[in-house]
Structure formats: C-alpha cells, structure tokens
Amino acid sequence: MGRTVPTYRLALESMAQQWNDFRRALRKDDREAFDSLMNSARMHASASTYAISLDPVESALLSMLLEHEKGLLDLKKKLEGEKNGGEDGSLGGCEAER
C-alpha cells in the first residue's frame, strides 16, 4: 500500500492545531496578530502547494514574510506619496483626514 502525502492545507491546519496552546497563552492583541499571521499563510496556500516544499513550516513562514513585505512596501509608497505631495506645503490630502 502506498503512502499518501498530506496536502499543504492539511499540514498547515495541523500546525495551527499544534500551536493552539501557544495561541491561547497569548494576550488578546498578540492573539490577533498571531491569527493574522496564520491567515497570511492560508492566503498563499496555492503557491505553497505548487512549490512542494518538504517542510510545510518553511512555506508557511515564507507566506507570512511575503505578507509583511507587501505591507511594508505599501507603507513606503504611501510615505513617498506624502513626501512628493507635500513639496508645495500641502500634505497631499492628509490635512483633510485630520
């Protein structure tokens, strides 16, 4: 009888279950951040499945890092937009938000 390799999605949910005690021990705001990280890993499940890594933790961590990088790049673009919009003394529309 052949062996069946669990899908990445199943492996990820298994990891989430293993880390559940850790999650419960976190403060509420840390728990929300932890859940966000796990959701980041779930968002890239298709790419992780396609990549066929021997270690699903590696794929999960790479997915989490990818989402962080996207967030950082978005913040950098917003800051650059404020700098460029603020050259004439205005804050590029941010003044109305205050």
N, C-alpha and C positions, 0 to 999 in steps of 0.2 A: 504494500500500500504506500502510495506517495505521500509526501508531506505537503501541507498547504501553508504557504507564507501568508500571514495576516496582512490585510491591506493597510496602507498608511493611516487611513482614517480610523480603523480599529485600533491600531497601535497608538495613535495619538490619544484616543479616548481612554485607552488602558493607562497611558502615562498620566492623564488627568486624574484618573481614579487613584493611582498610586500617590499623587501629590495632594490628594484631598485633605489629609490630616494636616499637612503643612499649610494649605489654604485656610482651613478652619482656625488655625492658630494665629493668623494674621489679623491686624487691626482692620476695621471696615474699609478705610481708604486704601490700604495696601491690598486688601482682598479685591477691590475694584480694579486696581492696577494689574493684579495677577490674572483676573478674569479677562482683562483686555489683552494681555499677552497671549493667553490661551486662544482667544478669538483670532488674534493675528496669525497664529499657527494654523488655525482652521481655514482662514481665508485663502491660504496658499496650498491647500491640500492637493489640488490637482497637479500643481507644479512639483510638489514633493513626491507624489505618486509616480509621475513621469520620470523624475530623476533617479528613482530606485536606489536610494542610499541604504547601506547595510544597517545603519543606525538611525532609527526614526527620530531620536532626540536631536541629532545633528540637523535634520531637515526642519524640525520644529523651531530650533534656536535660530536657524538661518531665516526662517519666515518671520520670526519676531524681530530680528535685526533689520530685515528689509522694511517692515512697517515703521520702525523707529527712524530709519534713514529717510523714508518718504516724508515723515513728519518734520524732520529737521530741514529737508530741502524746501518744504512748503513754508516753514518759518523764515528761512533765508530769503526766499523770493518775496515774501511779504515785507521783510525789513528792507530789502533793496528797493522795493516799490515805494516805501515810505521815504527813503533817502532821496530817491530820484524825484518824487513828488514834492518833497519839502525844500527843494533848492530855491524856490521863489518866496519862501517864507511860510507857505502853507504846509500842512501836514498830509497832503494827499487825500483829503476826505476824512481823515481821522478826527478832525476837530468836531465834526457834526456828531460823532459817536459818543463824545464825552458829555 
